[in-house]
Amino acid sequence: MAGRAEGRCVLVCVTGCIAAYKACELVRLLQKQGARVKVLMTEHATQFVGPLTFRALTHEPVAVGLFDDPSDPIHHVSLAQEADCVVVAPATANVIAKMAHGIADDLMSTTLLATTSPIVVAPAMNVHMWQAAATQENVATLRERGVRIVGPGTGYLACGDVAEGRLTDLDAIAEAVYDALATTSELAGERVVVTAGGTHEPIDPVRYVGNRSSGKMGVALAEAARAMGAQVTLVMGPATVPAPAGVTVAPVETAAQMLDATRAAFTDATMLVCAAAVADYTPSHPADHKLKKGIEELDSIALTRTTDILAELSAAKGSRTVIGFAAETGNPVGYAQDKLARKGCDAIVANDVSRTESGFGSNTNQAWWVTPERVEELPLMAKTDLAREILVRAHRLNK
């Protein structure tokens, strides 16, 4: 069986950090999955691990200086173009700052600026350096540009502290590389809107009516769409997982806010995937103060039906693609077929949330793809894999 990085070139950038020695094992992990690995080191990194070590591991020349390869006068460009993915591990605060501000004053920083390949960054530094406002702002800038940030972890640091700043688990770094390598152009040119999470409908400023949606499926869809080349807007209600890097995020809380944000994003979109668990009802008269127990009795809550986002936007979709979700606890296919007829969307993804392997908060899902023409049962798979399967099918619908 081919490895997950079979035939791909990964450039491992090693910076001047005590954790530099761990990059040797990262090289081995990537090689085991079939990657051709090249190594680029800063001058300071060579004080921790010798270039000869990496040359012995990779059987490739190790790049250090801008002018250390007389046969290649534009070394930073050739390295940048050859790599299918670039991973900086460990990444010091200094290199992160250079990346964020476009500083190019050595071979590594010029290569990072020149590459158009996906970049993975695994920070490692003292806890106070990591928590410094400048570092946090630089990391946020890189995330907004689509750079994948992995870690740091928490543990024993070289300075003696036990805190955040440790190079994260190497398997997690390798996984981020494999995800980056899975980037395709299948949805190039598509502008995809995804809704995710639940909604919180206020009873008073403290209490709300909500549901158990974790947001994992919607986030997986947004991340997969970005990896497949789409421009993505994620309309995200309350969730237990963070939004992925490289997408535009519209945070919302209530069903009304989700409707407004989704309608606005859908104006110039080509595809809408409604994966959010939107409340069907909202309190009619939410209090403007916390209701006091024993003083203000709450015998009942008057509810008002919320606007159906899927139905409203399906009615205005024209030639665009709209996909809905049906999270059911019994007869999911039957309910999905009925929902498809009522809502007017192109397809419904149905799943039975009463099952432990496909319920709210799980990392896997077993679903049915329901269109007016057919019903197809999909096997149990990771939500990340299901997201890609859904998007491929959605992309083909109106082609």
C-alpha atoms as a printed R data frame, in Angstrom:
    type eleno elety resid chain resno       x      y       z
1   ATOM     1    CA   MET     A     1   0.000  0.000   0.000
2   ATOM     2    CA   ALA     A     2   1.336  3.434  -0.944
3   ATOM     3    CA   GLY     A     3   2.200  5.775   1.909
4   ATOM     4    CA   ARG     A     4   0.270  8.962   2.553
5   ATOM     5    CA   ALA     A     5   3.164 11.046   1.208
6   ATOM     6    CA   GLU     A     6   4.198  8.684  -1.562
7   ATOM     7    CA   GLY     A     7   6.185 10.445  -4.263
8   ATOM     8    CA   ARG     A     8   5.855 13.873  -2.663
9   ATOM     9    CA   CYS     A     9   8.704 16.199  -1.710
10  ATOM    10    CA   VAL     A    10   8.633 17.654   1.815
11  ATOM    11    CA   LEU     A    11  11.055 20.386   2.821
12  ATOM    12    CA   VAL     A    12  11.791 20.267   6.556
13  ATOM    13    CA   CYS     A    13  13.057 23.616   7.863
14  ATOM    14    CA   VAL     A    14  15.017 23.299  11.125
15  ATOM    15    CA   THR     A    15  15.649 26.411  13.220
16  ATOM    16    CA   GLY     A    16  18.012 27.177  16.098
17  ATOM    17    CA   CYS     A    17  16.132 25.568  18.963
18  ATOM    18    CA   ILE     A    18  17.080 22.878  21.494
19  ATOM    19    CA   ALA     A    19  14.289 20.747  19.989
20  ATOM    20    CA   ALA     A    20  16.144 20.657  16.654
21  ATOM    21    CA   TYR     A    21  17.230 17.084  17.324
22  ATOM    22    CA   LYS     A    22  13.586 15.968  17.167
23  ATOM    23    CA   ALA     A    23  13.490 16.941  13.498
24  ATOM    24    CA   CYS     A    24  15.582 13.829  12.805
25  ATOM    25    CA   GLU     A    25  12.697 11.617  13.896
26  ATOM    26    CA   LEU     A    26  10.204 13.764  11.953
27  ATOM    27    CA   VAL     A    27  12.253 13.108   8.831
28  ATOM    28    CA   ARG     A    28  12.002  9.374   9.485
29  ATOM    29    CA   LEU     A    29   8.212  9.538  10.042
30  ATOM    30    CA   LEU     A    30   7.710 11.312   6.725
31  ATOM    31    CA   GLN     A    31  10.000  8.890   4.915
32  ATOM    32    CA   LYS     A    32   8.027  5.931   6.238
33  ATOM    33    CA   GLN     A    33   4.994  7.325   4.406
34  ATOM    34    CA   GLY     A    34   6.905  7.538   1.141
35  ATOM    35    CA   ALA     A    35   8.012 11.180   1.202
36  ATOM    36    CA   ARG     A    36  11.216 12.403  -0.341
37  ATOM    37    CA   VAL     A    37  12.551 14.695   2.396
38  ATOM    38    CA   LYS     A    38  14.940 17.584   1.978
39  ATOM    39    CA   VAL     A    39  16.271 19.607   4.906
40  ATOM    40    CA   LEU     A    40  16.949 23.325   5.178
41  ATOM    41    CA   MET     A    41  18.692 24.599   8.326
42  ATOM    42    CA   THR     A    42  19.435 28.021   9.739
43  ATOM    43    CA   GLU     A    43  23.027 28.749  10.753
44  ATOM    44    CA   HIS     A    44  21.943 28.629  14.412
45  ATOM    45    CA   ALA     A    45  20.319 25.218  13.930
46  ATOM    46    CA   THR     A    46  23.683 23.736  12.968
47  ATOM    47    CA   GLN     A    47  24.876 24.471  16.512
48  ATOM    48    CA   PHE     A    48  22.381 21.861  17.793
49  ATOM    49    CA   VAL     A    49  22.434 19.235  15.019
50  ATOM    50    CA   GLY     A    50  25.054 18.882  12.307
51  ATOM    51    CA   PRO     A    51  24.004 18.985   8.646
52  ATOM    52    CA   LEU     A    52  25.778 15.683   8.144
53  ATOM    53    CA   THR     A    53  23.165 13.969  10.337
54  ATOM    54    CA   PHE     A    54  20.342 15.064   8.067
55  ATOM    55    CA   ARG     A    55  22.333 14.261   4.936
56  ATOM    56    CA   ALA     A    56  22.827 10.717   6.218
57  ATOM    57    CA   LEU     A    57  19.093 10.389   6.934
58  ATOM    58    CA   THR     A    58  17.810 11.889   3.679
59  ATOM    59    CA   HIS     A    59  20.610 11.108   1.209
60  ATOM    60    CA   GLU     A    60  20.044 14.666  -0.013
61  ATOM    61    CA   PRO     A    61  22.209 17.786   0.207
62  ATOM    62    CA   VAL     A    62  21.358 19.893   3.284
63  ATOM    63    CA   ALA     A    63  20.799 23.583   2.567
64  ATOM    64    CA   VAL     A    64  22.104 26.179   5.035
65  ATOM    65    CA   GLY     A    65  23.421 29.354   3.381
66  ATOM    66    CA   LEU     A    66  22.175 31.451   0.493
67  ATOM    67    CA   PHE     A    67  25.391 30.846  -1.422
68  ATOM    68    CA   ASP     A    68  26.370 27.327  -0.310
69  ATOM    69    CA   ASP     A    69  25.424 25.732  -3.654
70  ATOM    70    CA   PRO     A    70  27.502 27.307  -6.463
71  ATOM    71    CA   SER     A    71  25.588 25.255  -9.030
72  ATOM    72    CA   ASP     A    72  22.309 26.925  -8.080
73  ATOM    73    CA   PRO     A    73  22.561 30.728  -7.943
74  ATOM    74    CA   ILE     A    74  18.856 31.076  -7.001
75  ATOM    75    CA   HIS     A    75  18.746 28.321  -4.390
76  ATOM    76    CA   HIS     A    76  15.816 29.722  -2.407
77  ATOM    77    CA   VAL     A    77  13.609 29.677  -5.496
78  ATOM    78    CA   SER     A    78  14.510 26.129  -6.520
79  ATOM    79    CA   LEU     A    79  13.893 24.839  -2.994
80  ATOM    80    CA   ALA     A    80  10.575 26.680  -2.818
81  ATOM    81    CA   GLN     A    81   9.404 25.288  -6.145
82  ATOM    82    CA   GLU     A    82  10.529 21.712  -5.569
83  ATOM    83    CA   ALA     A    83   8.669 21.200  -2.274
84  ATOM    84    CA   ASP     A    84   5.080 19.960  -2.280
85  ATOM    85    CA   CYS     A    85   4.892 20.989   1.375
86  ATOM    86    CA   VAL     A    86   7.154 22.988   3.687
87  ATOM    87    CA   VAL     A    87   7.242 22.236   7.428
88  ATOM    88    CA   VAL     A    88   9.093 24.413   9.928
89  ATOM    89    CA   ALA     A    89   9.866 22.236  12.958
90  ATOM    90    CA   PRO     A    90  10.923 23.442  15.392
91  ATOM    91    CA   ALA     A    91   9.912 27.036  14.610
92  ATOM    92    CA   THR     A    92  11.471 29.729  16.793
93  ATOM    93    CA   ALA     A    93   9.815 33.045  17.626
94  ATOM    94    CA   ASN     A    94  12.368 34.717  15.363
95  ATOM    95    CA   VAL     A    95  11.488 32.705  12.259
96  ATOM    96    CA   ILE     A    96   7.750 33.065  12.959
97  ATOM    97    CA   ALA     A    97   8.222 36.847  13.155
98  ATOM    98    CA   LYS     A    98  10.138 36.880   9.875
99  ATOM    99    CA   MET     A    99   7.390 34.892   8.161
100 ATOM   100    CA   ALA     A   100   4.666 37.186   9.489
101 ATOM   101    CA   HIS     A   101   6.423 40.352   8.362
102 ATOM   102    CA   GLY     A   102   7.912 39.145   5.092
103 ATOM   103    CA   ILE     A   103  11.531 39.496   6.182
104 ATOM   104    CA   ALA     A   104  13.893 37.615   3.874
105 ATOM   105    CA   ASP     A   105  17.488 37.855   5.071
106 ATOM   106    CA   ASP     A   106  18.765 34.270   4.892
107 ATOM   107    CA   LEU     A   107  18.130 31.102   2.915
108 ATOM   108    CA   MET     A   108  15.266 29.863   5.112
109 ATOM   109    CA   SER     A   109  13.317 33.128   5.257
110 ATOM   110    CA   THR     A   110  13.707 33.751   1.526
111 ATOM   111    CA   THR     A   111  12.575 30.208   0.729
112 ATOM   112    CA   LEU     A   112   9.532 30.540   2.999
113 ATOM   113    CA   LEU     A   113   8.620 33.814   1.323
114 ATOM   114    CA   ALA     A   114   9.080 32.370  -2.161
115 ATOM   115    CA   THR     A   115   7.123 29.143  -1.768
116 ATOM   116    CA   THR     A   116   3.541 28.771  -2.962
117 ATOM   117    CA   SER     A   117   3.227 25.322  -1.396
118 ATOM   118    CA   PRO     A   118   1.303 24.732   1.847
119 ATOM   119    CA   ILE     A   119   3.277 25.534   4.999
120 ATOM   120    CA   VAL     A   120   3.106 23.791   8.383
121 ATOM   121    CA   VAL     A   121   4.649 25.528  11.411
122 ATOM   122    CA   ALA     A   122   5.383 23.770  14.724
123 ATOM   123    CA   PRO     A   123   6.427 26.405  17.284
124 ATOM   124    CA   ALA     A   124   8.884 25.622  20.099
125 ATOM   125    CA   MET     A   125  10.190 28.196  22.573
126 ATOM   126    CA   ASN     A   126  10.154 29.446  26.155
127 ATOM   127    CA   VAL     A   127   6.637 29.878  27.559
128 ATOM   128    CA   HIS     A   128   7.022 33.640  27.992
129 ATOM   129    CA   MET     A   129   8.273 34.044  24.437
130 ATOM   130    CA   TRP     A   130   5.282 32.025  23.210
131 ATOM   131    CA   GLN     A   131   2.785 34.025  25.262
132 ATOM   132    CA   ALA     A   132   4.280 37.398  24.308
133 ATOM   133    CA   ALA     A   133   1.800 39.637  22.496
134 ATOM   134    CA   ALA     A   134   4.134 39.995  19.512
135 ATOM   135    CA   THR     A   135   4.392 36.228  19.026
136 ATOM   136    CA   GLN     A   136   0.661 35.710  19.385
137 ATOM   137    CA   GLU     A   137  -0.052 38.444  16.837
138 ATOM   138    CA   ASN     A   138   2.470 36.926  14.424
139 ATOM   139    CA   VAL     A   139   0.936 33.469  14.791
140 ATOM   140    CA   ALA     A   140  -2.552 34.912  14.230
141 ATOM   141    CA   THR     A   141  -1.292 36.605  11.061
142 ATOM   142    CA   LEU     A   142   0.092 33.336   9.731
143 ATOM   143    CA   ARG     A   143  -3.146 31.489  10.519
144 ATOM   144    CA   GLU     A   144  -5.128 34.099   8.593
145 ATOM   145    CA   ARG     A   145  -2.879 33.483   5.589
146 ATOM   146    CA   GLY     A   146  -3.625 29.762   5.679
147 ATOM   147    CA   VAL     A   147  -0.456 28.561   7.395
148 ATOM   148    CA   ARG     A   148  -1.147 25.478   9.508
149 ATOM   149    CA   ILE     A   149   0.044 25.995  13.103
150 ATOM   150    CA   VAL     A   150   0.590 22.785  15.105
151 ATOM   151    CA   GLY     A   151   1.139 23.170  18.824
152 ATOM   152    CA   PRO     A   152   3.026 24.032  20.855
153 ATOM   153    CA   GLY     A   153   2.557 21.391  23.506
154 ATOM   154    CA   THR     A   154   2.820 21.645  27.268
155 ATOM   155    CA   GLY     A   155   5.603 19.942  29.205
156 ATOM   156    CA   TYR     A   156   9.113 20.218  30.512
157 ATOM   157    CA   LEU     A   157  11.049 23.005  28.778
158 ATOM   158    CA   ALA     A   158  14.812 23.405  28.434
159 ATOM   159    CA   CYS     A   159  14.725 26.401  30.762
160 ATOM   160    CA   GLY     A   160  13.301 24.226  33.550
161 ATOM   161    CA   ASP     A   161   9.714 25.476  33.341
162 ATOM   162    CA   VAL     A   162   6.838 23.066  32.942
163 ATOM   163    CA   ALA     A   163   4.547 25.016  30.681
164 ATOM   164    CA   GLU     A   164   3.354 25.674  27.147
165 ATOM   165    CA   GLY     A   165   6.052 26.043  24.513
166 ATOM   166    CA   ARG     A   166   7.298 22.507  23.971
167 ATOM   167    CA   LEU     A   167   7.491 21.142  20.427
168 ATOM   168    CA   THR     A   168   4.251 19.249  19.940
169 ATOM   169    CA   ASP     A   169   3.980 15.509  19.282
170 ATOM   170    CA   LEU     A   170   5.775 14.539  16.075
171 ATOM   171    CA   ASP     A   171   2.844 12.412  14.911
172 ATOM   172    CA   ALA     A   172   0.633 15.520  15.039
173 ATOM   173    CA   ILE     A   173   3.147 17.448  12.938
174 ATOM   174    CA   ALA     A   174   3.321 14.622  10.414
175 ATOM   175    CA   GLU     A   175  -0.493 14.465  10.257
176 ATOM   176    CA   ALA     A   176  -0.603 18.182   9.453
177 ATOM   177    CA   VAL     A   177   1.863 17.565   6.626
178 ATOM   178    CA   TYR     A   178  -0.261 14.736   5.232
179 ATOM   179    CA   ASP     A   179  -3.356 16.943   5.382
180 ATOM   180    CA   ALA     A   180  -1.477 19.697   3.561
181 ATOM   181    CA   LEU     A   181  -0.359 17.249   0.883
182 ATOM   182    CA   ALA     A   182  -3.992 16.245   0.364
183 ATOM   183    CA   THR     A   183  -4.723 19.740  -0.941
184 ATOM   184    CA   THR     A   184  -6.171 19.560  -4.454
185 ATOM   185    CA   SER     A   185  -7.731 21.872  -7.027
186 ATOM   186    CA   GLU     A   186 -11.022 19.993  -7.386
187 ATOM   187    CA   LEU     A   187 -13.024 22.987  -6.145
188 ATOM   188    CA   ALA     A   188 -10.829 25.686  -7.673
189 ATOM   189    CA   GLY     A   189 -13.060 28.601  -8.640
190 ATOM   190    CA   GLU     A   190 -15.839 27.585  -6.247
191 ATOM   191    CA   ARG     A   191 -16.973 29.967  -3.503
192 ATOM   192    CA   VAL     A   192 -18.356 27.734  -0.778
193 ATOM   193    CA   VAL     A   193 -20.382 28.770   2.264
194 ATOM   194    CA   VAL     A   194 -20.623 26.302   5.142
195 ATOM   195    CA   THR     A   195 -22.740 26.648   8.272
196 ATOM   196    CA   ALA     A   196 -21.529 24.859  11.396
197 ATOM   197    CA   GLY     A   197 -22.256 24.397  15.082
198 ATOM   198    CA   GLY     A   198 -25.504 24.961  16.912
199 ATOM   199    CA   THR     A   199 -27.341 28.112  17.918
200 ATOM   200    CA   HIS     A   200 -28.034 29.588  21.349
201 ATOM   201    CA   GLU     A   201 -31.456 31.187  21.643
202 ATOM   202    CA   PRO     A   202 -31.517 33.477  24.714
203 ATOM   203    CA   ILE     A   203 -34.012 33.075  27.539
204 ATOM   204    CA   ASP     A   204 -32.217 35.830  29.454
205 ATOM   205    CA   PRO     A   205 -28.623 37.144  29.370
206 ATOM   206    CA   VAL     A   206 -27.426 33.959  31.127
207 ATOM   207    CA   ARG     A   207 -29.640 31.111  29.959
208 ATOM   208    CA   TYR     A   208 -30.423 29.861  26.477
209 ATOM   209    CA   VAL     A   209 -32.142 27.130  24.474
210 ATOM   210    CA   GLY     A   210 -29.537 25.114  22.574
211 ATOM   211    CA   ASN     A   211 -28.517 21.681  21.346
212 ATOM   212    CA   ARG     A   212 -25.572 19.279  21.461
213 ATOM   213    CA   SER     A   213 -23.989 20.126  18.118
214 ATOM   214    CA   SER     A   214 -20.180 20.096  18.344
215 ATOM   215    CA   GLY     A   215 -19.595 21.792  14.993
216 ATOM   216    CA   LYS     A   216 -17.123 19.072  13.969
217 ATOM   217    CA   MET     A   217 -18.882 18.143  10.735
218 ATOM   218    CA   GLY     A   218 -19.217 21.729   9.556
219 ATOM   219    CA   VAL     A   219 -15.623 22.550  10.422
220 ATOM   220    CA   ALA     A   220 -14.463 19.411   8.577
221 ATOM   221    CA   LEU     A   221 -16.446 20.537   5.529
222 ATOM   222    CA   ALA     A   222 -14.929 24.029   5.606
223 ATOM   223    CA   GLU     A   223 -11.413 22.643   5.981
224 ATOM   224    CA   ALA     A   224 -11.934 20.103   3.202
225 ATOM   225    CA   ALA     A   225 -13.366 22.725   0.852
226 ATOM   226    CA   ARG     A   226 -10.346 24.950   1.450
227 ATOM   227    CA   ALA     A   227  -7.989 22.016   0.875
228 ATOM   228    CA   MET     A   228  -9.780 21.307  -2.402
229 ATOM   229    CA   GLY     A   229  -9.098 24.809  -3.679
230 ATOM   230    CA   ALA     A   230 -12.326 26.637  -2.845
231 ATOM   231    CA   GLN     A   231 -12.710 30.083  -1.353
232 ATOM   232    CA   VAL     A   232 -14.571 29.321   1.878
233 ATOM   233    CA   THR     A   233 -16.776 31.280   4.262
234 ATOM   234    CA   LEU     A   234 -17.678 29.484   7.495
235 ATOM   235    CA   VAL     A   235 -20.752 30.780   9.302
236 ATOM   236    CA   MET     A   236 -20.078 29.348  12.727
237 ATOM   237    CA   GLY     A   237 -22.366 29.106  15.702
238 ATOM   238    CA   PRO     A   238 -21.311 27.900  19.172
239 ATOM   239    CA   ALA     A   239 -19.068 24.838  18.763
240 ATOM   240    CA   THR     A   240 -16.548 22.724  20.662
241 ATOM   241    CA   VAL     A   241 -13.867 22.903  17.953
242 ATOM   242    CA   PRO     A   242 -12.031 25.920  16.511
243 ATOM   243    CA   ALA     A   243 -12.444 27.168  12.970
244 ATOM   244    CA   PRO     A   244  -9.782 25.943  10.524
245 ATOM   245    CA   ALA     A   245  -7.085 28.197   9.127
246 ATOM   246    CA   GLY     A   246  -7.442 29.772   5.725
247 ATOM   247    CA   VAL     A   247 -11.203 30.383   5.726
248 ATOM   248    CA   THR     A   248 -13.294 33.483   6.332
249 ATOM   249    CA   VAL     A   249 -15.200 33.049   9.582
250 ATOM   250    CA   ALA     A   250 -18.498 34.748  10.417
251 ATOM   251    CA   PRO     A   251 -19.182 34.006  14.112
252 ATOM   252    CA   VAL     A   252 -22.838 33.967  15.137
253 ATOM   253    CA   GLU     A   253 -24.867 32.880  18.139
254 ATOM   254    CA   THR     A   254 -28.565 32.858  17.300
255 ATOM   255    CA   ALA     A   255 -30.614 31.454  14.430
256 ATOM   256    CA   ALA     A   256 -31.474 34.993  13.292
257 ATOM   257    CA   GLN     A   257 -27.796 35.959  13.198
258 ATOM   258    CA   MET     A   258 -26.962 32.785  11.281
259 ATOM   259    CA   LEU     A   259 -29.658 33.570   8.719
260 ATOM   260    CA   ASP     A   260 -28.349 37.099   8.154
261 ATOM   261    CA   ALA     A   261 -24.704 36.014   7.908
262 ATOM   262    CA   THR     A   262 -25.468 33.062   5.623
263 ATOM   263    CA   ARG     A   263 -27.699 35.109   3.349
264 ATOM   264    CA   ALA     A   264 -24.975 37.751   2.999
265 ATOM   265    CA   ALA     A   265 -22.236 35.187   2.306
266 ATOM   266    CA   PHE     A   266 -24.401 33.302  -0.197
267 ATOM   267    CA   THR     A   267 -24.847 36.419  -2.358
268 ATOM   268    CA   ASP     A   268 -21.726 35.724  -4.402
269 ATOM   269    CA   ALA     A   269 -21.216 32.039  -3.528
270 ATOM   270    CA   THR     A   270 -21.517 29.060  -5.841
271 ATOM   271    CA   MET     A   271 -22.272 26.420  -3.201
272 ATOM   272    CA   LEU     A   272 -23.917 26.339   0.226
273 ATOM   273    CA   VAL     A   273 -23.619 23.445   2.673
274 ATOM   274    CA   CYS     A   274 -25.938 23.815   5.664
275 ATOM   275    CA   ALA     A   275 -24.389 21.569   8.316
276 ATOM   276    CA   ALA     A   276 -25.360 23.665  11.346
277 ATOM   277    CA   ALA     A   277 -27.947 22.426  13.828
278 ATOM   278    CA   VAL     A   278 -30.135 25.529  13.816
279 ATOM   279    CA   ALA     A   279 -32.782 25.876  16.524
280 ATOM   280    CA   ASP     A   280 -36.322 25.466  15.174
281 ATOM   281    CA   TYR     A   281 -37.704 27.721  17.899
282 ATOM   282    CA   THR     A   282 -36.514 30.743  19.857
283 ATOM   283    CA   PRO     A   283 -37.953 32.311  23.057
284 ATOM   284    CA   SER     A   284 -40.519 34.915  22.048
285 ATOM   285    CA   HIS     A   285 -39.739 37.357  24.843
286 ATOM   286    CA   PRO     A   286 -36.191 36.971  26.172
287 ATOM   287    CA   ALA     A   287 -35.617 38.852  29.416
288 ATOM   288    CA   ASP     A   288 -33.104 41.707  29.458
289 ATOM   289    CA   HIS     A   289 -31.920 40.651  32.938
290 ATOM   290    CA   LYS     A   290 -31.155 37.380  34.679
291 ATOM   291    CA   LEU     A   291 -34.396 35.824  35.901
292 ATOM   292    CA   LYS     A   292 -34.233 35.295  39.659
293 ATOM   293    CA   LYS     A   293 -35.115 31.935  41.135
294 ATOM   294    CA   GLY     A   294 -38.010 32.192  43.598
295 ATOM   295    CA   ILE     A   295 -38.815 35.759  42.570
296 ATOM   296    CA   GLU     A   296 -39.683 35.440  38.921
297 ATOM   297    CA   GLU     A   297 -41.323 32.058  38.399
298 ATOM   298    CA   LEU     A   298 -40.769 30.509  34.976
299 ATOM   299    CA   ASP     A   299 -43.681 28.151  34.461
300 ATOM   300    CA   SER     A   300 -43.323 28.132  30.668
301 ATOM   301    CA   ILE     A   301 -41.374 29.696  27.838
302 ATOM   302    CA   ALA     A   302 -43.305 31.039  24.866
303 ATOM   303    CA   LEU     A   303 -41.527 30.055  21.666
304 ATOM   304    CA   THR     A   304 -41.536 31.450  18.139
305 ATOM   305    CA   ARG     A   305 -40.543 29.434  15.086
306 ATOM   306    CA   THR     A   306 -37.246 30.560  13.541
307 ATOM   307    CA   THR     A   307 -36.829 31.235   9.830
308 ATOM   308    CA   ASP     A   308 -35.874 28.116   7.877
309 ATOM   309    CA   ILE     A   309 -32.410 29.005   6.508
310 ATOM   310    CA   LEU     A   310 -32.133 25.983   4.217
311 ATOM   311    CA   ALA     A   311 -35.583 26.472   2.656
312 ATOM   312    CA   GLU     A   312 -35.202 30.226   2.226
313 ATOM   313    CA   LEU     A   313 -31.824 30.079   0.525
314 ATOM   314    CA   SER     A   314 -32.761 27.020  -1.554
315 ATOM   315    CA   ALA     A   315 -35.645 29.045  -2.987
316 ATOM   316    CA   ALA     A   316 -33.153 31.698  -4.123
317 ATOM   317    CA   LYS     A   317 -30.365 29.391  -5.293
318 ATOM   318    CA   GLY     A   318 -30.971 29.485  -9.040
319 ATOM   319    CA   SER     A   319 -28.281 27.327 -10.674
320 ATOM   320    CA   ARG     A   320 -26.184 27.226  -7.503
321 ATOM   321    CA   THR     A   321 -25.768 24.088  -5.376
322 ATOM   322    CA   VAL     A   322 -27.330 23.817  -1.918
323 ATOM   323    CA   ILE     A   323 -26.793 20.825   0.369
324 ATOM   324    CA   GLY     A   324 -28.681 20.249   3.614
325 ATOM   325    CA   PHE     A   325 -28.232 17.922   6.575
326 ATOM   326    CA   ALA     A   326 -30.779 15.828   8.448
327 ATOM   327    CA   ALA     A   327 -29.685 14.712  11.911
328 ATOM   328    CA   GLU     A   328 -32.355 12.235  12.974
329 ATOM   329    CA   THR     A   329 -32.942  9.669  15.717
330 ATOM   330    CA   GLY     A   330 -35.070  7.267  13.704
331 ATOM   331    CA   ASN     A   331 -35.804  6.541  10.027
332 ATOM   332    CA   PRO     A   332 -33.176  9.045   8.809
333 ATOM   333    CA   VAL     A   333 -33.670  8.215   5.131
334 ATOM   334    CA   GLY     A   334 -37.421  8.700   5.218
335 ATOM   335    CA   TYR     A   335 -37.131 11.996   7.054
336 ATOM   336    CA   ALA     A   336 -34.390 13.131   4.674
337 ATOM   337    CA   GLN     A   337 -36.490 12.390   1.592
338 ATOM   338    CA   ASP     A   338 -39.381 14.352   3.063
339 ATOM   339    CA   LYS     A   339 -37.041 17.207   4.009
340 ATOM   340    CA   LEU     A   340 -35.543 17.265   0.510
341 ATOM   341    CA   ALA     A   341 -38.990 17.659  -1.049
342 ATOM   342    CA   ARG     A   342 -39.994 20.416   1.379
343 ATOM   343    CA   LYS     A   343 -36.797 22.438   1.356
344 ATOM   344    CA   GLY     A   344 -36.001 22.425  -2.350
345 ATOM   345    CA   CYS     A   345 -32.256 21.858  -1.992
346 ATOM   346    CA   ASP     A   346 -30.168 19.645  -4.263
347 ATOM   347    CA   ALA     A   347 -29.285 16.910  -1.769
348 ATOM   348    CA   ILE     A   348 -29.582 15.968   1.887
349 ATOM   349    CA   VAL     A   349 -26.946 14.227   3.979
350 ATOM   350    CA   ALA     A   350 -28.807 12.146   6.553
351 ATOM   351    CA   ASN     A   351 -27.411 10.507   9.648
352 ATOM   352    CA   ASP     A   352 -28.743  8.828  12.779
353 ATOM   353    CA   VAL     A   353 -27.430 10.807  15.767
354 ATOM   354    CA   SER     A   354 -28.735  8.198  18.219
355 ATOM   355    CA   ARG     A   355 -25.799  5.970  17.236
356 ATOM   356    CA   THR     A   356 -22.646  6.416  19.294
357 ATOM   357    CA   GLU     A   357 -20.399  6.293  16.225
358 ATOM   358    CA   SER     A   358 -22.326  9.007  14.366
359 ATOM   359    CA   GLY     A   359 -23.873 11.127  17.107
360 ATOM   360    CA   PHE     A   360 -23.136 14.668  18.199
361 ATOM   361    CA   GLY     A   361 -19.493 15.111  19.176
362 ATOM   362    CA   SER     A   362 -18.201 11.928  17.541
363 ATOM   363    CA   ASN     A   363 -15.230 11.984  15.187
364 ATOM   364    CA   THR     A   364 -16.851  9.537  12.778
365 ATOM   365    CA   ASN     A   365 -20.103  9.548  10.862
366 ATOM   366    CA   GLN     A   366 -22.213  7.102   8.901
367 ATOM   367    CA   ALA     A   367 -24.540  8.822   6.494
368 ATOM   368    CA   TRP     A   368 -26.862  8.564   3.501
369 ATOM   369    CA   TRP     A   369 -26.592 10.757   0.414
370 ATOM   370    CA   VAL     A   370 -30.148 11.554  -0.607
371 ATOM   371    CA   THR     A   371 -31.087 13.203  -3.921
372 ATOM   372    CA   PRO     A   372 -34.418 13.241  -5.816
373 ATOM   373    CA   GLU     A   373 -33.090 10.401  -7.987
374 ATOM   374    CA   ARG     A   374 -31.477  8.031  -5.495
375 ATOM   375    CA   VAL     A   375 -30.420  7.161  -1.961
376 ATOM   376    CA   GLU     A   376 -26.839  5.991  -1.393
377 ATOM   377    CA   GLU     A   377 -25.611  4.645   1.917
378 ATOM   378    CA   LEU     A   378 -22.085  5.766   2.788
379 ATOM   379    CA   PRO     A   379 -19.885  3.644   5.054
380 ATOM   380    CA   LEU     A   380 -18.772  4.696   8.524
381 ATOM   381    CA   MET     A   381 -15.778  6.989   8.135
382 ATOM   382    CA   ALA     A   382 -13.972  9.874   9.762
383 ATOM   383    CA   LYS     A   383 -15.835 13.163   9.461
384 ATOM   384    CA   THR     A   384 -12.857 14.586   7.594
385 ATOM   385    CA   ASP     A   385 -13.193 11.848   4.959
386 ATOM   386    CA   LEU     A   386 -16.969 12.213   4.802
387 ATOM   387    CA   ALA     A   387 -16.567 15.959   4.263
388 ATOM   388    CA   ARG     A   388 -14.464 15.391   1.161
389 ATOM   389    CA   GLU     A   389 -16.913 12.748  -0.124
390 ATOM   390    CA   ILE     A   390 -19.842 15.156   0.299
391 ATOM   391    CA   LEU     A   391 -18.051 18.001  -1.478
392 ATOM   392    CA   VAL     A   392 -17.026 15.821  -4.417
393 ATOM   393    CA   ARG     A   393 -20.632 14.681  -4.850
394 ATOM   394    CA   ALA     A   394 -21.985 18.221  -4.448
395 ATOM   395    CA   HIS     A   395 -19.550 19.563  -7.034
396 ATOM   396    CA   ARG     A   396 -20.756 17.011  -9.591
397 ATOM   397    CA   LEU     A   397 -24.463 17.686  -9.134
398 ATOM   398    CA   ASN     A   398 -24.914 20.652 -11.432
399 ATOM   399    CA   LYS     A   399 -22.032 19.952 -13.821
